[in-house]
Amino acid sequence: MLDAVTIAFVEQAVALPPQVLTEAFGRQVRLRAKGGKEASRAAVPSASENSDLEHRLNTALRARTDELDGMMMEAYAVIQTAARAVLKRAKLTEEQYDVLVRPFADAGVEVPSYRVAEA
């Protein structure tokens, strides 16, 4: 199960306009070279957490299929990566966390503070 902070982040992220999600995806791709790949590997959820996250993302984004017009996979990928960082932020360095969530912080999404103890 996901914690309330991660659920709130996902709800805000999936509601972003398509153009903002496209920009966040592009930003996240550019940040991959600055530690994003390693950070993403460090933010691995448990099987049950991953299943819950996938279900929430699939349900929310499927409802916006027409609106997202061909960028569904990009939206899914960028939100999933950042949501995993939010969920597993206690296992990440501050720099790793920042590189994964920065595209959403730049887009105005309320990003949870870095260090919060895991439940």
CNS distance restraints for C-alpha pairs under 8 A (distance, minus, plus):
assign (resid   1 and name CA) (resid  48 and name CA) 6.27 0.50 0.50
assign (resid   1 and name CA) (resid  49 and name CA) 5.00 0.50 0.50
assign (resid   1 and name CA) (resid  52 and name CA) 6.05 0.50 0.50
assign (resid   2 and name CA) (resid   6 and name CA) 6.27 0.50 0.50
assign (resid   2 and name CA) (resid   7 and name CA) 6.43 0.50 0.50
assign (resid   2 and name CA) (resid  49 and name CA) 5.74 0.50 0.50
assign (resid   2 and name CA) (resid  52 and name CA) 6.76 0.50 0.50
assign (resid   2 and name CA) (resid  53 and name CA) 7.15 0.50 0.50
assign (resid   2 and name CA) (resid  87 and name CA) 7.24 0.50 0.50
assign (resid   3 and name CA) (resid   7 and name CA) 6.34 0.50 0.50
assign (resid   3 and name CA) (resid  87 and name CA) 7.22 0.50 0.50
assign (resid   3 and name CA) (resid 119 and name CA) 7.94 0.50 0.50
assign (resid   4 and name CA) (resid   8 and name CA) 6.11 0.50 0.50
assign (resid   5 and name CA) (resid   9 and name CA) 6.27 0.50 0.50
assign (resid   5 and name CA) (resid  86 and name CA) 7.76 0.50 0.50
assign (resid   5 and name CA) (resid  87 and name CA) 7.84 0.50 0.50
assign (resid   5 and name CA) (resid 112 and name CA) 7.12 0.50 0.50
assign (resid   6 and name CA) (resid  10 and name CA) 6.16 0.50 0.50
assign (resid   6 and name CA) (resid  83 and name CA) 6.24 0.50 0.50
assign (resid   6 and name CA) (resid  86 and name CA) 5.90 0.50 0.50
assign (resid   6 and name CA) (resid  87 and name CA) 5.62 0.50 0.50
assign (resid   7 and name CA) (resid  11 and name CA) 6.18 0.50 0.50
assign (resid   8 and name CA) (resid  12 and name CA) 6.33 0.50 0.50
assign (resid   9 and name CA) (resid  13 and name CA) 6.11 0.50 0.50
assign (resid   9 and name CA) (resid  83 and name CA) 6.92 0.50 0.50
assign (resid   9 and name CA) (resid  86 and name CA) 7.84 0.50 0.50
assign (resid   9 and name CA) (resid 109 and name CA) 7.71 0.50 0.50
assign (resid   9 and name CA) (resid 110 and name CA) 7.20 0.50 0.50
assign (resid   9 and name CA) (resid 111 and name CA) 6.88 0.50 0.50
assign (resid   9 and name CA) (resid 112 and name CA) 7.87 0.50 0.50
assign (resid  10 and name CA) (resid  14 and name CA) 6.03 0.50 0.50
assign (resid  10 and name CA) (resid  57 and name CA) 7.64 0.50 0.50
assign (resid  10 and name CA) (resid  79 and name CA) 7.07 0.50 0.50
assign (resid  10 and name CA) (resid  83 and name CA) 6.35 0.50 0.50
assign (resid  11 and name CA) (resid  15 and name CA) 6.46 0.50 0.50
assign (resid  12 and name CA) (resid  16 and name CA) 6.85 0.50 0.50
assign (resid  12 and name CA) (resid 109 and name CA) 6.60 0.50 0.50
assign (resid  12 and name CA) (resid 110 and name CA) 7.94 0.50 0.50
assign (resid  13 and name CA) (resid  79 and name CA) 6.48 0.50 0.50
assign (resid  13 and name CA) (resid 104 and name CA) 7.42 0.50 0.50
assign (resid  13 and name CA) (resid 109 and name CA) 6.89 0.50 0.50
assign (resid  14 and name CA) (resid  57 and name CA) 7.49 0.50 0.50
assign (resid  14 and name CA) (resid  60 and name CA) 6.62 0.50 0.50
assign (resid  14 and name CA) (resid  61 and name CA) 6.70 0.50 0.50
assign (resid  14 and name CA) (resid  75 and name CA) 7.98 0.50 0.50
assign (resid  14 and name CA) (resid  79 and name CA) 7.29 0.50 0.50
assign (resid  16 and name CA) (resid  20 and name CA) 6.24 0.50 0.50
assign (resid  16 and name CA) (resid  21 and name CA) 6.38 0.50 0.50
assign (resid  17 and name CA) (resid  21 and name CA) 6.42 0.50 0.50
assign (resid  18 and name CA) (resid  22 and name CA) 6.15 0.50 0.50
assign (resid  18 and name CA) (resid  67 and name CA) 7.23 0.50 0.50
assign (resid  18 and name CA) (resid  68 and name CA) 5.62 0.50 0.50
assign (resid  19 and name CA) (resid  23 and name CA) 6.23 0.50 0.50
assign (resid  20 and name CA) (resid  24 and name CA) 6.09 0.50 0.50
assign (resid  20 and name CA) (resid 107 and name CA) 6.79 0.50 0.50
assign (resid  21 and name CA) (resid  25 and name CA) 6.09 0.50 0.50
assign (resid  21 and name CA) (resid  74 and name CA) 7.92 0.50 0.50
assign (resid  21 and name CA) (resid  75 and name CA) 5.82 0.50 0.50
assign (resid  21 and name CA) (resid  78 and name CA) 7.73 0.50 0.50
assign (resid  22 and name CA) (resid  26 and name CA) 6.28 0.50 0.50
assign (resid  22 and name CA) (resid  71 and name CA) 7.55 0.50 0.50
assign (resid  22 and name CA) (resid  74 and name CA) 7.22 0.50 0.50
assign (resid  22 and name CA) (resid  75 and name CA) 7.03 0.50 0.50
assign (resid  23 and name CA) (resid  27 and name CA) 6.09 0.50 0.50
assign (resid  23 and name CA) (resid 103 and name CA) 7.87 0.50 0.50
assign (resid  24 and name CA) (resid  28 and name CA) 6.04 0.50 0.50
assign (resid  24 and name CA) (resid  78 and name CA) 6.93 0.50 0.50
assign (resid  24 and name CA) (resid 103 and name CA) 4.78 0.50 0.50
assign (resid  24 and name CA) (resid 104 and name CA) 6.41 0.50 0.50
assign (resid  24 and name CA) (resid 107 and name CA) 7.35 0.50 0.50
assign (resid  25 and name CA) (resid  29 and name CA) 6.19 0.50 0.50
assign (resid  25 and name CA) (resid  74 and name CA) 6.28 0.50 0.50
assign (resid  25 and name CA) (resid  75 and name CA) 6.95 0.50 0.50
assign (resid  25 and name CA) (resid  77 and name CA) 7.78 0.50 0.50
assign (resid  25 and name CA) (resid  78 and name CA) 5.34 0.50 0.50
assign (resid  25 and name CA) (resid 103 and name CA) 7.53 0.50 0.50
assign (resid  26 and name CA) (resid  30 and name CA) 6.31 0.50 0.50
assign (resid  27 and name CA) (resid  31 and name CA) 6.21 0.50 0.50
assign (resid  27 and name CA) (resid 103 and name CA) 5.84 0.50 0.50
assign (resid  28 and name CA) (resid  32 and name CA) 6.33 0.50 0.50
assign (resid  28 and name CA) (resid  36 and name CA) 7.57 0.50 0.50
assign (resid  28 and name CA) (resid  78 and name CA) 6.97 0.50 0.50
assign (resid  28 and name CA) (resid  99 and name CA) 7.72 0.50 0.50
assign (resid  28 and name CA) (resid 100 and name CA) 6.95 0.50 0.50
assign (resid  28 and name CA) (resid 102 and name CA) 7.95 0.50 0.50
assign (resid  28 and name CA) (resid 103 and name CA) 6.12 0.50 0.50
assign (resid  29 and name CA) (resid  33 and name CA) 7.88 0.50 0.50
assign (resid  30 and name CA) (resid  34 and name CA) 7.79 0.50 0.50
assign (resid  31 and name CA) (resid  35 and name CA) 6.88 0.50 0.50
assign (resid  31 and name CA) (resid  36 and name CA) 5.63 0.50 0.50
assign (resid  31 and name CA) (resid  99 and name CA) 6.38 0.50 0.50
assign (resid  31 and name CA) (resid 100 and name CA) 7.96 0.50 0.50
assign (resid  32 and name CA) (resid  36 and name CA) 3.87 0.50 0.50
assign (resid  32 and name CA) (resid  37 and name CA) 5.15 0.50 0.50
assign (resid  33 and name CA) (resid  37 and name CA) 7.15 0.50 0.50
assign (resid  34 and name CA) (resid  99 and name CA) 7.58 0.50 0.50
assign (resid  35 and name CA) (resid  39 and name CA) 6.04 0.50 0.50
assign (resid  35 and name CA) (resid  96 and name CA) 6.76 0.50 0.50
assign (resid  35 and name CA) (resid  99 and name CA) 7.03 0.50 0.50
assign (resid  36 and name CA) (resid  40 and name CA) 5.93 0.50 0.50
assign (resid  36 and name CA) (resid  96 and name CA) 6.85 0.50 0.50
assign (resid  36 and name CA) (resid  99 and name CA) 5.83 0.50 0.50
assign (resid  36 and name CA) (resid 100 and name CA) 6.19 0.50 0.50
assign (resid  37 and name CA) (resid  41 and name CA) 6.42 0.50 0.50
assign (resid  38 and name CA) (resid  42 and name CA) 6.42 0.50 0.50
assign (resid  38 and name CA) (resid  96 and name CA) 7.82 0.50 0.50
assign (resid  39 and name CA) (resid  43 and name CA) 6.48 0.50 0.50
assign (resid  39 and name CA) (resid  92 and name CA) 7.12 0.50 0.50
assign (resid  39 and name CA) (resid  96 and name CA) 4.82 0.50 0.50
assign (resid  39 and name CA) (resid  97 and name CA) 7.12 0.50 0.50
assign (resid  39 and name CA) (resid  99 and name CA) 7.61 0.50 0.50
assign (resid  39 and name CA) (resid 100 and name CA) 7.08 0.50 0.50
assign (resid  40 and name CA) (resid  44 and name CA) 7.38 0.50 0.50
assign (resid  40 and name CA) (resid  81 and name CA) 6.64 0.50 0.50
assign (resid  40 and name CA) (resid  84 and name CA) 7.99 0.50 0.50
assign (resid  40 and name CA) (resid  85 and name CA) 7.37 0.50 0.50
assign (resid  40 and name CA) (resid  96 and name CA) 7.96 0.50 0.50
assign (resid  40 and name CA) (resid 100 and name CA) 7.19 0.50 0.50
assign (resid  42 and name CA) (resid  91 and name CA) 7.17 0.50 0.50
assign (resid  42 and name CA) (resid  92 and name CA) 6.57 0.50 0.50
assign (resid  43 and name CA) (resid  84 and name CA) 5.71 0.50 0.50
assign (resid  43 and name CA) (resid  85 and name CA) 5.42 0.50 0.50
assign (resid  43 and name CA) (resid  87 and name CA) 7.88 0.50 0.50
assign (resid  43 and name CA) (resid  88 and name CA) 5.41 0.50 0.50
assign (resid  43 and name CA) (resid  89 and name CA) 7.36 0.50 0.50
assign (resid  43 and name CA) (resid  91 and name CA) 7.02 0.50 0.50
assign (resid  43 and name CA) (resid  92 and name CA) 6.88 0.50 0.50
assign (resid  44 and name CA) (resid  84 and name CA) 6.75 0.50 0.50
assign (resid  44 and name CA) (resid  88 and name CA) 7.16 0.50 0.50
assign (resid  45 and name CA) (resid  49 and name CA) 5.69 0.50 0.50
assign (resid  45 and name CA) (resid  50 and name CA) 5.62 0.50 0.50
assign (resid  45 and name CA) (resid  84 and name CA) 6.58 0.50 0.50
assign (resid  45 and name CA) (resid  87 and name CA) 7.48 0.50 0.50
assign (resid  45 and name CA) (resid  88 and name CA) 6.86 0.50 0.50
assign (resid  46 and name CA) (resid  50 and name CA) 5.99 0.50 0.50
assign (resid  47 and name CA) (resid  51 and name CA) 6.08 0.50 0.50
assign (resid  48 and name CA) (resid  52 and name CA) 6.21 0.50 0.50
assign (resid  49 and name CA) (resid  53 and name CA) 6.13 0.50 0.50
assign (resid  50 and name CA) (resid  54 and name CA) 6.01 0.50 0.50
assign (resid  51 and name CA) (resid  55 and name CA) 6.12 0.50 0.50
assign (resid  52 and name CA) (resid  56 and name CA) 6.23 0.50 0.50
assign (resid  53 and name CA) (resid  57 and name CA) 6.14 0.50 0.50
assign (resid  53 and name CA) (resid  80 and name CA) 7.47 0.50 0.50
assign (resid  54 and name CA) (resid  58 and name CA) 5.93 0.50 0.50
assign (resid  54 and name CA) (resid  80 and name CA) 7.78 0.50 0.50
assign (resid  55 and name CA) (resid  59 and name CA) 6.03 0.50 0.50
assign (resid  56 and name CA) (resid  60 and name CA) 6.09 0.50 0.50
assign (resid  57 and name CA) (resid  61 and name CA) 5.86 0.50 0.50
assign (resid  57 and name CA) (resid  76 and name CA) 6.70 0.50 0.50
assign (resid  57 and name CA) (resid  80 and name CA) 7.56 0.50 0.50
assign (resid  58 and name CA) (resid  62 and name CA) 5.70 0.50 0.50
assign (resid  58 and name CA) (resid  76 and name CA) 7.79 0.50 0.50
assign (resid  59 and name CA) (resid  63 and name CA) 6.52 0.50 0.50
assign (resid  60 and name CA) (resid  64 and name CA) 7.06 0.50 0.50
assign (resid  61 and name CA) (resid  65 and name CA) 6.41 0.50 0.50
assign (resid  61 and name CA) (resid  72 and name CA) 7.11 0.50 0.50
assign (resid  61 and name CA) (resid  76 and name CA) 7.43 0.50 0.50
assign (resid  64 and name CA) (resid  68 and name CA) 5.97 0.50 0.50
assign (resid  65 and name CA) (resid  69 and name CA) 6.25 0.50 0.50
assign (resid  65 and name CA) (resid  70 and name CA) 7.89 0.50 0.50
assign (resid  65 and name CA) (resid  72 and name CA) 6.89 0.50 0.50
assign (resid  68 and name CA) (resid  72 and name CA) 5.95 0.50 0.50
assign (resid  71 and name CA) (resid  75 and name CA) 6.22 0.50 0.50
assign (resid  72 and name CA) (resid  76 and name CA) 6.08 0.50 0.50
assign (resid  73 and name CA) (resid  77 and name CA) 6.03 0.50 0.50
assign (resid  74 and name CA) (resid  78 and name CA) 6.13 0.50 0.50
assign (resid  75 and name CA) (resid  79 and name CA) 6.12 0.50 0.50
assign (resid  76 and name CA) (resid  80 and name CA) 5.87 0.50 0.50
assign (resid  77 and name CA) (resid  81 and name CA) 6.07 0.50 0.50
assign (resid  78 and name CA) (resid  82 and name CA) 6.35 0.50 0.50
assign (resid  79 and name CA) (resid  83 and name CA) 5.90 0.50 0.50
assign (resid  80 and name CA) (resid  84 and name CA) 6.07 0.50 0.50
assign (resid  81 and name CA) (resid  85 and name CA) 6.48 0.50 0.50
assign (resid  81 and name CA) (resid 100 and name CA) 6.78 0.50 0.50
assign (resid  82 and name CA) (resid  86 and name CA) 6.33 0.50 0.50
assign (resid  82 and name CA) (resid 100 and name CA) 5.32 0.50 0.50
assign (resid  82 and name CA) (resid 101 and name CA) 5.08 0.50 0.50
assign (resid  82 and name CA) (resid 104 and name CA) 7.90 0.50 0.50
assign (resid  83 and name CA) (resid  87 and name CA) 6.10 0.50 0.50
assign (resid  84 and name CA) (resid  88 and name CA) 5.96 0.50 0.50
assign (resid  85 and name CA) (resid  89 and name CA) 5.30 0.50 0.50
assign (resid  85 and name CA) (resid  92 and name CA) 7.63 0.50 0.50
assign (resid  85 and name CA) (resid  97 and name CA) 6.00 0.50 0.50
assign (resid  85 and name CA) (resid 100 and name CA) 6.39 0.50 0.50
assign (resid  85 and name CA) (resid 101 and name CA) 7.05 0.50 0.50
assign (resid  86 and name CA) (resid  97 and name CA) 7.65 0.50 0.50
assign (resid  86 and name CA) (resid 101 and name CA) 7.70 0.50 0.50
assign (resid  86 and name CA) (resid 111 and name CA) 7.90 0.50 0.50
assign (resid  86 and name CA) (resid 112 and name CA) 6.97 0.50 0.50
assign (resid  88 and name CA) (resid  92 and name CA) 6.90 0.50 0.50
assign (resid  88 and name CA) (resid 118 and name CA) 7.47 0.50 0.50
assign (resid  89 and name CA) (resid  93 and name CA) 7.80 0.50 0.50
assign (resid  89 and name CA) (resid  97 and name CA) 6.27 0.50 0.50
assign (resid  89 and name CA) (resid 114 and name CA) 6.23 0.50 0.50
assign (resid  89 and name CA) (resid 115 and name CA) 6.43 0.50 0.50
assign (resid  89 and name CA) (resid 116 and name CA) 7.05 0.50 0.50
assign (resid  90 and name CA) (resid 114 and name CA) 7.55 0.50 0.50
assign (resid  90 and name CA) (resid 115 and name CA) 5.64 0.50 0.50
assign (resid  90 and name CA) (resid 116 and name CA) 5.93 0.50 0.50
assign (resid  90 and name CA) (resid 117 and name CA) 5.89 0.50 0.50
assign (resid  90 and name CA) (resid 118 and name CA) 6.26 0.50 0.50
assign (resid  92 and name CA) (resid  96 and name CA) 5.76 0.50 0.50
assign (resid  92 and name CA) (resid  97 and name CA) 5.89 0.50 0.50
assign (resid  93 and name CA) (resid  97 and name CA) 6.21 0.50 0.50
assign (resid  94 and name CA) (resid  98 and name CA) 6.10 0.50 0.50
assign (resid  94 and name CA) (resid 114 and name CA) 6.36 0.50 0.50
assign (resid  94 and name CA) (resid 115 and name CA) 7.85 0.50 0.50
assign (resid  95 and name CA) (resid  99 and name CA) 6.21 0.50 0.50
assign (resid  96 and name CA) (resid 100 and name CA) 6.47 0.50 0.50
assign (resid  97 and name CA) (resid 101 and name CA) 6.27 0.50 0.50
assign (resid  97 and name CA) (resid 114 and name CA) 6.81 0.50 0.50
assign (resid  98 and name CA) (resid 102 and name CA) 5.42 0.50 0.50
assign (resid  98 and name CA) (resid 114 and name CA) 7.98 0.50 0.50
assign (resid  99 and name CA) (resid 103 and name CA) 7.96 0.50 0.50
assign (resid 101 and name CA) (resid 105 and name CA) 6.35 0.50 0.50
assign (resid 101 and name CA) (resid 111 and name CA) 7.14 0.50 0.50
assign (resid 102 and name CA) (resid 106 and name CA) 5.90 0.50 0.50
assign (resid 103 and name CA) (resid 107 and name CA) 6.32 0.50 0.50
assign (resid 104 and name CA) (resid 108 and name CA) 6.38 0.50 0.50
assign (resid 104 and name CA) (resid 109 and name CA) 5.36 0.50 0.50
assign (resid 104 and name CA) (resid 110 and name CA) 7.90 0.50 0.50
assign (resid 104 and name CA) (resid 111 and name CA) 7.29 0.50 0.50
assign (resid 105 and name CA) (resid 109 and name CA) 5.19 0.50 0.50
assign (resid 105 and name CA) (resid 110 and name CA) 6.46 0.50 0.50
assign (resid 105 and name CA) (resid 111 and name CA) 5.93 0.50 0.50
